[in-house]
Amino acid sequence: MSEDKKGKTYSFDVCSQCKFTCCQDANPPLTLNRQKIIRSYLREQKIPIQTPFAGKDYVHPASDSDGICVFYNKETQKCVVHPVKPETCKAGPVTFDINLKTRKVEFYLKKGEICGFAQFLYDNPASLRKHLEPAKAEIMQLICELDAEALGAILRIPEPQTFRIAENNLPKEVMQKLGIDE
C-alpha cells in the first residue's frame, strides 16, 4: 500500500474511519504457535490482558461484552498485538474456504459494502495483487498449522458477503489431516 503524507498506510486510514469493525464478532482462528507468540508479546510489552483467548470449537482471541476483540484498543483504534496479530487479521479482507471436491483452497475478498479496504483493493488491481500474495501465504500457513477439528469448525462458518478471487492447490499434508484421498 502506498503511504500518505502522515506516514499512515491507506488501510489504516480506511479502517480507522470504519463504522463496522472487523475486530467485532470476527473470532480469527489461532494456532498453538500463534497463541504462544501472542502470549510472549503480551508479557514483553506488559499488556495486561488476563484472558487473551477463548473458543469452543477452535481457539480465537477473547471478546468483550460487545463482541469486540480484546486486542482492539477502542481509544487508539489500533490492535495492541499488531506486530504478531493472527494470520487472518494480516490477510484481511481476504478470507478462505476449502473446496473438498476440487482439493483447492479458495480465496475470497469481502464485499465493499462491509469493508472499505476491500473496496479499495477491488478498485485498485495493483494494490489487490500486492496484498493478495502475502495474504495467501498467511492463510496457507494457518491452514497447515491448524488441527483438523479446528479447521473443520472454521470451514462451517458462512461468509456470504464475499466473492472468490483466487485458488491454490490444497497441500498434501492438509489433505491427509482432513482425511481426503489423493
Number of C-alpha atoms within 10 A of each C-alpha: 13 10 12 10 7 7 8 12 14 15 16 14 15 14 18 14 11 15 10 12 17 18 20 15 13 16 24 19 25 25 21 13 12 17 20 12 15 22 18 13 16 19 11 9 11 9 13 9 13 8 10 17 18 14 12 8 13 19 18 20 23 18 21 12 6 8 13 20 25 21 21 19 13 11 6 9 15 15 17 17 19 13 10 18 19 24 22 21 22 18 20 19 24 23 21 25 20 19 14 12 7 10 19 17 21 20 21 21 24 22 17 17 9 17 21 21 21 22 17 16 21 17 12 11 11 12 14 19 13 12 18 22 11 13 22 24 13 17 23 18 13 20 24 18 17 20 16 17 13 17 22 15 13 17 14 9 9 9 13 8 13 19 16 14 14 14 17 13 12 19 15 14 13 19 17 12 15 15 10 13 8 7
